[in-house]
Amino acid sequence: MKQSKPDNQLVWQYAGLATQLLVGLGLMLWVGGRLDGYFGWESPYLVWILPLLLLLGVLIKVLRDTSKR
């Protein structure tokens, strides 16, 4: 029989994931804003695209980590 992780360990695992997500979103917004300014685009394309790519990557990671094998 497979033993489950203690609840305390799962809390820290998801707290770390949430921290990575928030820091990553902030970083992607900042980088997107800088790159949009550098390229001189009038619409904030990269401010939208980079955080969406990060969210997609995090969602794929969560689905892989939580799926049954």
PQR file with spaces between the fields and no chain letter, atoms N, CA, C, O and H, PARSE charges and radii, in Angstrom:
ATOM       1  N    MET     1       0.825   -1.178    0.000 -0.4000 1.5000
ATOM       2  CA   MET     1       0.000    0.000    0.000 -0.0000 2.0000
ATOM       3  C    MET     1       0.882    1.258    0.000  0.5500 1.7000
ATOM       4  O    MET     1       1.898    1.303    0.693 -0.5500 1.4000
ATOM       5  N    LYS     2       0.500    2.255   -0.760 -0.4000 1.5000
ATOM       6  CA   LYS     2       1.271    3.489   -0.863 -0.0000 2.0000
ATOM       7  C    LYS     2       0.873    4.433    0.267  0.5500 1.7000
ATOM       8  O    LYS     2      -0.312    4.671    0.500 -0.5500 1.4000
ATOM       9  H    LYS     2      -0.326    2.218   -1.323  0.4000 1.0000
ATOM      10  N    GLN     3       1.876    4.970    0.967 -0.4000 1.5000
ATOM      11  CA   GLN     3       1.589    5.887    2.056 -0.0000 2.0000
ATOM      12  C    GLN     3       1.475    7.299    1.504  0.5500 1.7000
ATOM      13  O    GLN     3       2.200    7.685    0.587 -0.5500 1.4000
ATOM      14  H    GLN     3       2.838    4.777    0.777  0.4000 1.0000
ATOM      15  N    SER     4       0.546    8.070    2.082 -0.4000 1.5000
ATOM      16  CA   SER     4       0.368    9.450    1.632 -0.0000 2.0000
ATOM      17  C    SER     4       1.300   10.368    2.410  0.5500 1.7000
ATOM      18  O    SER     4       1.792   10.013    3.481 -0.5500 1.4000
ATOM      19  H    SER     4      -0.043    7.757    2.827  0.4000 1.0000
ATOM      20  N    LYS     5       1.533   11.539    1.862 -0.4000 1.5000
ATOM      21  CA   LYS     5       2.392   12.519    2.518 -0.0000 2.0000
ATOM      22  C    LYS     5       1.657   13.123    3.709  0.5500 1.7000
ATOM      23  O    LYS     5       0.429   13.215    3.694 -0.5500 1.4000
ATOM      24  H    LYS     5       1.134   11.827    0.992  0.4000 1.0000
ATOM      25  N    PRO     6       2.389   13.534    4.734 -0.5600 1.5000
ATOM      26  CA   PRO     6       1.737   14.223    5.852  0.2800 2.0000
ATOM      27  C    PRO     6       1.115   15.544    5.385  0.5500 1.7000
ATOM      28  O    PRO     6       1.596   16.172    4.442 -0.5500 1.4000
ATOM      29  N    ASP     7       0.049   15.948    6.058 -0.4000 1.5000
ATOM      30  CA   ASP     7      -0.647   17.182    5.665 -0.0000 2.0000
ATOM      31  C    ASP     7       0.263   18.398    5.712  0.5500 1.7000
ATOM      32  O    ASP     7       0.159   19.284    4.864 -0.5500 1.4000
ATOM      33  H    ASP     7      -0.342   15.439    6.824  0.4000 1.0000
ATOM      34  N    ASN     8       1.147   18.446    6.688 -0.4000 1.5000
ATOM      35  CA   ASN     8       2.051   19.587    6.817 -0.0000 2.0000
ATOM      36  C    ASN     8       2.961   19.714    5.597  0.5500 1.7000
ATOM      37  O    ASN     8       3.243   20.825    5.147 -0.5500 1.4000
ATOM      38  H    ASN     8       1.231   17.726    7.377  0.4000 1.0000
ATOM      39  N    GLN     9       3.412   18.607    5.070 -0.4000 1.5000
ATOM      40  CA   GLN     9       4.290   18.640    3.897 -0.0000 2.0000
ATOM      41  C    GLN     9       3.526   19.119    2.656  0.5500 1.7000
ATOM      42  O    GLN     9       4.081   19.845    1.831 -0.5500 1.4000
ATOM      43  H    GLN     9       3.183   17.705    5.435  0.4000 1.0000
ATOM      44  N    LEU    10       2.268   18.719    2.522 -0.4000 1.5000
ATOM      45  CA   LEU    10       1.469   19.180    1.384 -0.0000 2.0000
ATOM      46  C    LEU    10       1.202   20.679    1.461  0.5500 1.7000
ATOM      47  O    LEU    10       1.193   21.362    0.437 -0.5500 1.4000
ATOM      48  H    LEU    10       1.817   18.130    3.192  0.4000 1.0000
ATOM      49  N    VAL    11       0.985   21.191    2.666 -0.4000 1.5000
ATOM      50  CA   VAL    11       0.756   22.632    2.825 -0.0000 2.0000
ATOM      51  C    VAL    11       1.980   23.407    2.357  0.5500 1.7000
ATOM      52  O    VAL    11       1.851   24.399    1.639 -0.5500 1.4000
ATOM      53  H    VAL    11       0.992   20.636    3.497  0.4000 1.0000
ATOM      54  N    TRP    12       3.166   22.960    2.760 -0.4000 1.5000
ATOM      55  CA   TRP    12       4.385   23.655    2.353 -0.0000 2.0000
ATOM      56  C    TRP    12       4.638   23.527    0.860  0.5500 1.7000
ATOM      57  O    TRP    12       5.158   24.450    0.233 -0.5500 1.4000
ATOM      58  H    TRP    12       3.271   22.154    3.343  0.4000 1.0000
ATOM      59  N    GLN    13       4.271   22.385    0.288 -0.4000 1.5000
ATOM      60  CA   GLN    13       4.444   22.187   -1.147 -0.0000 2.0000
ATOM      61  C    GLN    13       3.571   23.169   -1.933  0.5500 1.7000
ATOM      62  O    GLN    13       4.040   23.790   -2.887 -0.5500 1.4000
ATOM      63  H    GLN    13       3.848   21.636    0.797  0.4000 1.0000
ATOM      64  N    TYR    14       2.313   23.308   -1.536 -0.4000 1.5000
ATOM      65  CA   TYR    14       1.425   24.224   -2.248 -0.0000 2.0000
ATOM      66  C    TYR    14       1.729   25.684   -1.937  0.5500 1.7000
ATOM      67  O    TYR    14       1.504   26.554   -2.779 -0.5500 1.4000
ATOM      68  H    TYR    14       1.932   22.803   -0.761  0.4000 1.0000
ATOM      69  N    ALA    15       2.236   25.964   -0.739 -0.4000 1.5000
ATOM      70  CA   ALA    15       2.656   27.334   -0.427 -0.0000 2.0000
ATOM      71  C    ALA    15       3.841   27.732   -1.297  0.5500 1.7000
ATOM      72  O    ALA    15       3.918   28.869   -1.762 -0.5500 1.4000
ATOM      73  H    ALA    15       2.418   25.258   -0.055  0.4000 1.0000
ATOM      74  N    GLY    16       4.758   26.805   -1.517 -0.4000 1.5000
ATOM      75  CA   GLY    16       5.894   27.081   -2.402 -0.0000 2.0000
ATOM      76  C    GLY    16       5.450   27.295   -3.833  0.5500 1.7000
ATOM      77  O    GLY    16       5.972   28.168   -4.526 -0.5500 1.4000
ATOM      78  H    GLY    16       4.695   25.881   -1.139  0.4000 1.0000
ATOM      79  N    LEU    17       4.481   26.496   -4.282 -0.4000 1.5000
ATOM      80  CA   LEU    17       3.964   26.659   -5.642 -0.0000 2.0000
ATOM      81  C    LEU    17       3.266   28.016   -5.802  0.5500 1.7000
ATOM      82  O    LEU    17       3.417   28.679   -6.828 -0.5500 1.4000
ATOM      83  H    LEU    17       4.057   25.787   -3.719  0.4000 1.0000
ATOM      84  N    ALA    18       2.507   28.420   -4.787 -0.4000 1.5000
ATOM      85  CA   ALA    18       1.822   29.712   -4.852 -0.0000 2.0000
ATOM      86  C    ALA    18       2.826   30.863   -4.875  0.5500 1.7000
ATOM      87  O    ALA    18       2.635   31.845   -5.592 -0.5500 1.4000
ATOM      88  H    ALA    18       2.384   27.881   -3.954  0.4000 1.0000
ATOM      89  N    THR    19       3.892   30.738   -4.092 -0.4000 1.5000
ATOM      90  CA   THR    19       4.925   31.778   -4.082 -0.0000 2.0000
ATOM      91  C    THR    19       5.610   31.865   -5.441  0.5500 1.7000
ATOM      92  O    THR    19       5.832   32.958   -5.960 -0.5500 1.4000
ATOM      93  H    THR    19       4.048   29.940   -3.510  0.4000 1.0000
ATOM      94  N    GLN    20       5.940   30.719   -6.011 -0.4000 1.5000
ATOM      95  CA   GLN    20       6.561   30.712   -7.339 -0.0000 2.0000
ATOM      96  C    GLN    20       5.641   31.339   -8.374  0.5500 1.7000
ATOM      97  O    GLN    20       6.096   32.073   -9.250 -0.5500 1.4000
ATOM      98  H    GLN    20       5.760   29.831   -5.589  0.4000 1.0000
ATOM      99  N    LEU    21       4.359   31.055   -8.275 -0.4000 1.5000
ATOM     100  CA   LEU    21       3.391   31.601   -9.226 -0.0000 2.0000
ATOM     101  C    LEU    21       3.317   33.120   -9.115  0.5500 1.7000
ATOM     102  O    LEU    21       3.362   33.816  -10.129 -0.5500 1.4000
ATOM     103  H    LEU    21       3.989   30.458   -7.563  0.4000 1.0000
ATOM     104  N    LEU    22       3.204   33.640   -7.900 -0.4000 1.5000
ATOM     105  CA   LEU    22       3.096   35.094   -7.722 -0.0000 2.0000
ATOM     106  C    LEU    22       4.371   35.823   -8.148  0.5500 1.7000
ATOM     107  O    LEU    22       4.302   36.861   -8.806 -0.5500 1.4000
ATOM     108  H    LEU    22       3.167   33.075   -7.076  0.4000 1.0000
ATOM     109  N    VAL    23       5.521   35.288   -7.778 -0.4000 1.5000
ATOM     110  CA   VAL    23       6.784   35.915   -8.179 -0.0000 2.0000
ATOM     111  C    VAL    23       6.959   35.827   -9.694  0.5500 1.7000
ATOM     112  O    VAL    23       7.405   36.783  -10.328 -0.5500 1.4000
ATOM     113  H    VAL    23       5.577   34.445   -7.244  0.4000 1.0000
ATOM     114  N    GLY    24       6.609   34.685  -10.265 -0.4000 1.5000
ATOM     115  CA   GLY    24       6.727   34.514  -11.712 -0.0000 2.0000
ATOM     116  C    GLY    24       5.816   35.453  -12.478  0.5500 1.7000
ATOM     117  O    GLY    24       6.216   36.022  -13.494 -0.5500 1.4000
ATOM     118  H    GLY    24       6.247   33.909   -9.749  0.4000 1.0000
ATOM     119  N    LEU    25       4.576   35.619  -11.990 -0.4000 1.5000
ATOM     120  CA   LEU    25       3.661   36.548  -12.664 -0.0000 2.0000
ATOM     121  C    LEU    25       4.172   37.976  -12.595  0.5500 1.7000
ATOM     122  O    LEU    25       4.122   38.707  -13.584 -0.5500 1.4000
ATOM     123  H    LEU    25       4.251   35.157  -11.165  0.4000 1.0000
ATOM     124  N    GLY    26       4.661   38.370  -11.436 -0.4000 1.5000
ATOM     125  CA   GLY    26       5.225   39.714  -11.311 -0.0000 2.0000
ATOM     126  C    GLY    26       6.412   39.922  -12.227  0.5500 1.7000
ATOM     127  O    GLY    26       6.538   40.966  -12.866 -0.5500 1.4000
ATOM     128  H    GLY    26       4.702   37.775  -10.633  0.4000 1.0000
ATOM     129  N    LEU    27       7.275   38.936  -12.291 -0.4000 1.5000
ATOM     130  CA   LEU    27       8.447   39.023  -13.155 -0.0000 2.0000
ATOM     131  C    LEU    27       8.057   39.071  -14.627  0.5500 1.7000
ATOM     132  O    LEU    27       8.622   39.855  -15.390 -0.5500 1.4000
ATOM     133  H    LEU    27       7.173   38.088  -11.772  0.4000 1.0000
ATOM     134  N    MET    28       7.103   38.248  -15.034 -0.4000 1.5000
ATOM     135  CA   MET    28       6.670   38.232  -16.437 -0.0000 2.0000
ATOM     136  C    MET    28       5.994   39.547  -16.817  0.5500 1.7000
ATOM     137  O    MET    28       6.166   40.027  -17.938 -0.5500 1.4000
ATOM     138  H    MET    28       6.644   37.611  -14.415  0.4000 1.0000
ATOM     139  N    LEU    29       5.227   40.137  -15.896 -0.4000 1.5000
ATOM     140  CA   LEU    29       4.608   41.432  -16.180 -0.0000 2.0000
ATOM     141  C    LEU    29       5.677   42.511  -16.351  0.5500 1.7000
ATOM     142  O    LEU    29       5.591   43.345  -17.252 -0.5500 1.4000
ATOM     143  H    LEU    29       5.088   39.748  -14.985  0.4000 1.0000
ATOM     144  N    TRP    30       6.675   42.486  -15.486 -0.4000 1.5000
ATOM     145  CA   TRP    30       7.739   43.484  -15.562 -0.0000 2.0000
ATOM     146  C    TRP    30       8.542   43.318  -16.855  0.5500 1.7000
ATOM     147  O    TRP    30       8.797   44.293  -17.562 -0.5500 1.4000
ATOM     148  H    TRP    30       6.746   41.808  -14.754  0.4000 1.0000
ATOM     149  N    VAL    31       8.938   42.079  -17.158 -0.4000 1.5000
ATOM     150  CA   VAL    31       9.709   41.819  -18.373 -0.0000 2.0000
ATOM     151  C    VAL    31       8.880   42.164  -19.613  0.5500 1.7000
ATOM     152  O    VAL    31       9.400   42.752  -20.561 -0.5500 1.4000
ATOM     153  H    VAL    31       8.731   41.287  -16.584  0.4000 1.0000
ATOM     154  N    GLY    32       7.601   41.802  -19.611 -0.4000 1.5000
ATOM     155  CA   GLY    32       6.735   42.120  -20.744 -0.0000 2.0000
ATOM     156  C    GLY    32       6.601   43.617  -20.962  0.5500 1.7000
ATOM     157  O    GLY    32       6.619   44.091  -22.098 -0.5500 1.4000
ATOM     158  H    GLY    32       7.178   41.325  -18.841  0.4000 1.0000
ATOM     159  N    GLY    33       6.466   44.358  -19.873 -0.4000 1.5000
ATOM     160  CA   GLY    33       6.383   45.821  -19.991 -0.0000 2.0000
ATOM     161  C    GLY    33       7.662   46.433  -20.535  0.5500 1.7000
ATOM     162  O    GLY    33       7.631   47.340  -21.367 -0.5500 1.4000
ATOM     163  H    GLY    33       6.451   43.974  -18.950  0.4000 1.0000
ATOM     164  N    ARG    34       8.795   45.919  -20.048 -0.4000 1.5000
ATOM     165  CA   ARG    34      10.072   46.432  -20.540 -0.0000 2.0000
ATOM     166  C    ARG    34      10.266   46.118  -22.027  0.5500 1.7000
ATOM     167  O    ARG    34      10.715   46.968  -22.795 -0.5500 1.4000
ATOM     168  H    ARG    34       8.821   45.182  -19.373  0.4000 1.0000
ATOM     169  N    LEU    35       9.921   44.882  -22.423 -0.4000 1.5000
ATOM     170  CA   LEU    35      10.098   44.499  -23.827 -0.0000 2.0000
ATOM     171  C    LEU    35       9.118   45.228  -24.742  0.5500 1.7000
ATOM     172  O    LEU    35       9.479   45.595  -25.860 -0.5500 1.4000
ATOM     173  H    LEU    35       9.556   44.191  -21.799  0.4000 1.0000
ATOM     174  N    ASP    36       7.899   45.440  -24.290 -0.4000 1.5000
ATOM     175  CA   ASP    36       6.949   46.212  -25.094 -0.0000 2.0000
ATOM     176  C    ASP    36       7.459   47.635  -25.308  0.5500 1.7000
ATOM     177  O    ASP    36       7.331   48.186  -26.401 -0.5500 1.4000
ATOM     178  H    ASP    36       7.606   45.141  -23.382  0.4000 1.0000
ATOM     179  N    GLY    37       8.034   48.221  -24.272 -0.4000 1.5000
ATOM     180  CA   GLY    37       8.612   49.562  -24.408 -0.0000 2.0000
ATOM     181  C    GLY    37       9.821   49.568  -25.326  0.5500 1.7000
ATOM     182  O    GLY    37      10.017   50.507  -26.097 -0.5500 1.4000
ATOM     183  H    GLY    37       8.139   47.773  -23.384  0.4000 1.0000
ATOM     184  N    TYR    38      10.628   48.523  -25.243 -0.4000 1.5000
ATOM     185  CA   TYR    38      11.830   48.433  -26.078 -0.0000 2.0000
ATOM     186  C    TYR    38      11.466   48.327  -27.557  0.5500 1.7000
ATOM     187  O    TYR    38      12.073   48.983  -28.404 -0.5500 1.4000
ATOM     188  H    TYR    38      10.468   47.760  -24.617  0.4000 1.0000
ATOM     189  N    PHE    39      10.460   47.488  -27.860 -0.4000 1.5000
ATOM     190  CA   PHE    39      10.060   47.320  -29.252 -0.0000 2.0000
ATOM     191  C    PHE    39       9.180   48.473  -29.739  0.5500 1.7000
ATOM     192  O    PHE    39       8.978   48.618  -30.945 -0.5500 1.4000
ATOM     193  H    PHE    39       9.967   46.955  -27.173  0.4000 1.0000
ATOM     194  N    GLY    40       8.661   49.284  -28.840 -0.4000 1.5000
ATOM     195  CA   GLY    40       7.874   50.442  -29.221 -0.0000 2.0000
ATOM     196  C    GLY    40       6.463   50.113  -29.687  0.5500 1.7000
ATOM     197  O    GLY    40       5.853   50.885  -30.426 -0.5500 1.4000
ATOM     198  H    GLY    40       8.825   49.166  -27.861  0.4000 1.0000
ATOM     199  N    TRP    41       5.949   48.973  -29.258 -0.4000 1.5000
ATOM     200  CA   TRP    41       4.589   48.597  -29.647 -0.0000 2.0000
ATOM     201  C    TRP    41       3.586   49.421  -28.878  0.5500 1.7000
ATOM     202  O    TRP    41       3.784   49.708  -27.697 -0.5500 1.4000
ATOM     203  H    TRP    41       6.445   48.346  -28.658  0.4000 1.0000
ATOM     204  N    GLU    42       2.503   49.805  -29.544 -0.4000 1.5000
ATOM     205  CA   GLU    42       1.486   50.610  -28.875 -0.0000 2.0000
ATOM     206  C    GLU    42       0.591   49.767  -27.985  0.5500 1.7000
ATOM     207  O    GLU    42       0.100   50.248  -26.964 -0.5500 1.4000
ATOM     208  H    GLU    42       2.343   49.572  -30.503  0.4000 1.0000
ATOM     209  N    SER    43       0.376   48.529  -28.356 -0.4000 1.5000
ATOM     210  CA   SER    43      -0.432   47.626  -27.532 -0.0000 2.0000
ATOM     211  C    SER    43       0.501   46.756  -26.684  0.5500 1.7000
ATOM     212  O    SER    43       1.585   46.387  -27.135 -0.5500 1.4000
ATOM     213  H    SER    43       0.775   48.138  -29.186  0.4000 1.0000
ATOM     214  N    PRO    44       0.083   46.430  -25.461 -0.5600 1.5000
ATOM     215  CA   PRO    44       0.943   45.644  -24.569  0.2800 2.0000
ATOM     216  C    PRO    44       0.858   44.146  -24.860  0.5500 1.7000
ATOM     217  O    PRO    44       0.299   43.388  -24.066 -0.5500 1.4000
ATOM     218  N    TYR    45       1.403   43.726  -25.981 -0.4000 1.5000
ATOM     219  CA   TYR    45       1.313   42.323  -26.378 -0.0000 2.0000
ATOM     220  C    TYR    45       2.020   41.407  -25.390  0.5500 1.7000
ATOM     221  O    TYR    45       1.433   40.435  -24.915 -0.5500 1.4000
ATOM     222  H    TYR    45       1.857   44.341  -26.626  0.4000 1.0000
ATOM     223  N    LEU    46       3.260   41.706  -25.080 -0.4000 1.5000
ATOM     224  CA   LEU    46       4.049   40.816  -24.235 -0.0000 2.0000
ATOM     225  C    LEU    46       3.608   40.854  -22.772  0.5500 1.7000
ATOM     226  O    LEU    46       3.839   39.898  -22.031 -0.5500 1.4000
ATOM     227  H    LEU    46       3.737   42.496  -25.466  0.4000 1.0000
ATOM     228  N    VAL    47       2.978   41.948  -22.352 -0.4000 1.5000
ATOM     229  CA   VAL    47       2.427   41.998  -20.993 -0.0000 2.0000
ATOM     230  C    VAL    47       1.302   40.988  -20.850  0.5500 1.7000
ATOM     231  O    VAL    47       1.054   40.491  -19.751 -0.5500 1.4000
ATOM     232  H    VAL    47       2.790   42.725  -22.953  0.4000 1.0000
ATOM     233  N    TRP    48       0.629   40.681  -21.929 -0.4000 1.5000
ATOM     234  CA   TRP    48      -0.430   39.658  -21.897 -0.0000 2.0000
ATOM     235  C    TRP    48       0.099   38.268  -22.189  0.5500 1.7000
ATOM     236  O    TRP    48      -0.316   37.304  -21.545 -0.5500 1.4000
ATOM     237  H    TRP    48       0.830   41.085  -22.821  0.4000 1.0000
ATOM     238  N    ILE    49       1.006   38.143  -23.147 -0.4000 1.5000
ATOM     239  CA   ILE    49       1.441   36.822  -23.605 -0.0000 2.0000
ATOM     240  C    ILE    49       2.335   36.111  -22.583  0.5500 1.7000
ATOM     241  O    ILE    49       2.130   34.929  -22.308 -0.5500 1.4000
ATOM     242  H    ILE    49       1.343   38.925  -23.671  0.4000 1.0000
ATOM     243  N    LEU    50       3.315   36.809  -22.020 -0.4000 1.5000
ATOM     244  CA   LEU    50       4.256   36.157  -21.107 -0.0000 2.0000
ATOM     245  C    LEU    50       3.586   35.603  -19.843  0.5500 1.7000
ATOM     246  O    LEU    50       3.855   34.457  -19.484 -0.5500 1.4000
ATOM     247  H    LEU    50       3.482   37.769  -22.242  0.4000 1.0000
ATOM     248  N    PRO    51       2.721   36.368  -19.149 -0.5600 1.5000
ATOM     249  CA   PRO    51       2.048   35.771  -17.983  0.2800 2.0000
ATOM     250  C    PRO    51       1.113   34.614  -18.362  0.5500 1.7000
ATOM     251  O    PRO    51       0.972   33.661  -17.596 -0.5500 1.4000
ATOM     252  N    LEU    52       0.476   34.692  -19.529 -0.4000 1.5000
ATOM     253  CA   LEU    52      -0.381   33.580  -19.947 -0.0000 2.0000
ATOM     254  C    LEU    52       0.433   32.315  -20.205  0.5500 1.7000
ATOM     255  O    LEU    52      -0.013   31.215  -19.879 -0.5500 1.4000
ATOM     256  H    LEU    52       0.590   35.467  -20.151  0.4000 1.0000
ATOM     257  N    LEU    53       1.615   32.464  -20.785 -0.4000 1.5000
ATOM     258  CA   LEU    53       2.483   31.304  -20.988 -0.0000 2.0000
ATOM     259  C    LEU    53       2.936   30.718  -19.648  0.5500 1.7000
ATOM     260  O    LEU    53       3.022   29.499  -19.495 -0.5500 1.4000
ATOM     261  H    LEU    53       1.977   33.358  -21.050  0.4000 1.0000
ATOM     262  N    LEU    54       3.222   31.584  -18.689 -0.4000 1.5000
ATOM     263  CA   LEU    54       3.601   31.107  -17.361 -0.0000 2.0000
ATOM     264  C    LEU    54       2.446   30.351  -16.708  0.5500 1.7000
ATOM     265  O    LEU    54       2.654   29.278  -16.141 -0.5500 1.4000
ATOM     266  H    LEU    54       3.152   32.574  -18.813  0.4000 1.0000
ATOM     267  N    LEU    55       1.243   30.892  -16.782 -0.4000 1.5000
ATOM     268  CA   LEU    55       0.077   30.210  -16.205 -0.0000 2.0000
ATOM     269  C    LEU    55      -0.170   28.863  -16.868  0.5500 1.7000
ATOM     270  O    LEU    55      -0.518   27.892  -16.197 -0.5500 1.4000
ATOM     271  H    LEU    55       1.074   31.763  -17.243  0.4000 1.0000
ATOM     272  N    LEU    56       0.008   28.804  -18.166 -0.4000 1.5000
ATOM     273  CA   LEU    56      -0.150   27.536  -18.879 -0.0000 2.0000
ATOM     274  C    LEU    56       0.888   26.517  -18.406  0.5500 1.7000
ATOM     275  O    LEU    56       0.561   25.350  -18.188 -0.5500 1.4000
ATOM     276  H    LEU    56       0.292   29.593  -18.711  0.4000 1.0000
ATOM     277  N    GLY    57       2.118   26.951  -18.250 -0.4000 1.5000
ATOM     278  CA   GLY    57       3.169   26.062  -17.769 -0.0000 2.0000
ATOM     279  C    GLY    57       2.915   25.567  -16.351  0.5500 1.7000
ATOM     280  O    GLY    57       3.133   24.392  -16.057 -0.5500 1.4000
ATOM     281  H    GLY    57       2.384   27.898  -18.427  0.4000 1.0000
ATOM     282  N    VAL    58       2.457   26.452  -15.473 -0.4000 1.5000
ATOM     283  CA   VAL    58       2.157   26.055  -14.097 -0.0000 2.0000
ATOM     284  C    VAL    58       0.975   25.095  -14.071  0.5500 1.7000
ATOM     285  O    VAL    58       0.979   24.132  -13.304 -0.5500 1.4000
ATOM     286  H    VAL    58       2.280   27.407  -15.712  0.4000 1.0000
ATOM     287  N    LEU    59      -0.021   25.340  -14.886 -0.4000 1.5000
ATOM     288  CA   LEU    59      -1.173   24.444  -14.943 -0.0000 2.0000
ATOM     289  C    LEU    59      -0.765   23.047  -15.414  0.5500 1.7000
ATOM     290  O    LEU    59      -1.229   22.050  -14.862 -0.5500 1.4000
ATOM     291  H    LEU    59      -0.024   26.122  -15.509  0.4000 1.0000
ATOM     292  N    ILE    60       0.085   22.970  -16.413 -0.4000 1.5000
ATOM     293  CA   ILE    60       0.575   21.675  -16.892 -0.0000 2.0000
ATOM     294  C    ILE    60       1.372   20.976  -15.793  0.5500 1.7000
ATOM     295  O    ILE    60       1.242   19.766  -15.605 -0.5500 1.4000
ATOM     296  H    ILE    60       0.462   23.780  -16.862  0.4000 1.0000
ATOM     297  N    LYS    61       2.205   21.738  -15.061 -0.4000 1.5000
ATOM     298  CA   LYS    61       2.989   21.150  -13.974 -0.0000 2.0000
ATOM     299  C    LYS    61       2.080   20.600  -12.877  0.5500 1.7000
ATOM     300  O    LYS    61       2.315   19.500  -12.376 -0.5500 1.4000
ATOM     301  H    LYS    61       2.312   22.721  -15.213  0.4000 1.0000
ATOM     302  N    VAL    62       1.060   21.343  -12.504 -0.4000 1.5000
ATOM     303  CA   VAL    62       0.147   20.886  -11.464 -0.0000 2.0000
ATOM     304  C    VAL    62      -0.601   19.643  -11.916  0.5500 1.7000
ATOM     305  O    VAL    62      -0.768   18.705  -11.136 -0.5500 1.4000
ATOM     306  H    VAL    62       0.870   22.236  -12.911  0.4000 1.0000
ATOM     307  N    LEU    63      -1.050   19.623  -13.153 -0.4000 1.5000
ATOM     308  CA   LEU    63      -1.762   18.453  -13.657 -0.0000 2.0000
ATOM     309  C    LEU    63      -0.869   17.214  -13.694  0.5500 1.7000
ATOM     310  O    LEU    63      -1.322   16.113  -13.379 -0.5500 1.4000
ATOM     311  H    LEU    63      -0.915   20.385  -13.787  0.4000 1.0000
ATOM     312  N    ARG    64       0.377   17.385  -14.070 -0.4000 1.5000
ATOM     313  CA   ARG    64       1.308   16.243  -14.074 -0.0000 2.0000
ATOM     314  C    ARG    64       1.603   15.757  -12.657  0.5500 1.7000
ATOM     315  O    ARG    64       1.690   14.553  -12.416 -0.5500 1.4000
ATOM     316  H    ARG    64       0.745   18.279  -14.325  0.4000 1.0000
ATOM     317  N    ASP    65       1.758   16.699  -11.716 -0.4000 1.5000
ATOM     318  CA   ASP    65       2.082   16.327  -10.336 -0.0000 2.0000
ATOM     319  C    ASP    65       0.912   15.655   -9.623  0.5500 1.7000
ATOM     320  O    ASP    65       1.123   14.801   -8.762 -0.5500 1.4000
ATOM     321  H    ASP    65       1.687   17.677  -11.912  0.4000 1.0000
ATOM     322  N    THR    66      -0.299   16.026   -9.966 -0.4000 1.5000
ATOM     323  CA   THR    66      -1.458   15.501   -9.239 -0.0000 2.0000
ATOM     324  C    THR    66      -2.161   14.346   -9.935  0.5500 1.7000
ATOM     325  O    THR    66      -3.065   13.742   -9.358 -0.5500 1.4000
ATOM     326  H    THR    66      -0.471   16.720  -10.665  0.4000 1.0000
ATOM     327  N    SER    67      -1.766   14.028  -11.156 -0.4000 1.5000
ATOM     328  CA   SER    67      -2.439   12.933  -11.861 -0.0000 2.0000
ATOM     329  C    SER    67      -1.961   11.590  -11.314  0.5500 1.7000
ATOM     330  O    SER    67      -0.829   11.457  -10.851 -0.5500 1.4000
ATOM     331  H    SER    67      -1.032   14.519  -11.624  0.4000 1.0000
ATOM     332  N    LYS    68      -2.840   10.609  -11.377 -0.4000 1.5000
ATOM     333  CA   LYS    68      -2.485    9.271  -10.937 -0.0000 2.0000
ATOM     334  C    LYS    68      -1.615    8.614  -11.983  0.5500 1.7000
ATOM     335  O    LYS    68      -1.812    8.822  -13.180 -0.5500 1.4000
ATOM     336  H    LYS    68      -3.761   10.717  -11.754  0.4000 1.0000
ATOM     337  N    ARG    69      -0.675    7.838  -11.551 -0.4000 1.5000
ATOM     338  CA   ARG    69       0.235    7.185  -12.490 -0.0000 2.0000
ATOM     339  C    ARG    69      -0.131    5.756  -12.649  0.5500 1.7000
ATOM     340  O    ARG    69       0.520    5.033  -13.403 -0.5500 1.4000
ATOM     341  H    ARG    69      -0.515    7.669  -10.578  0.4000 1.0000
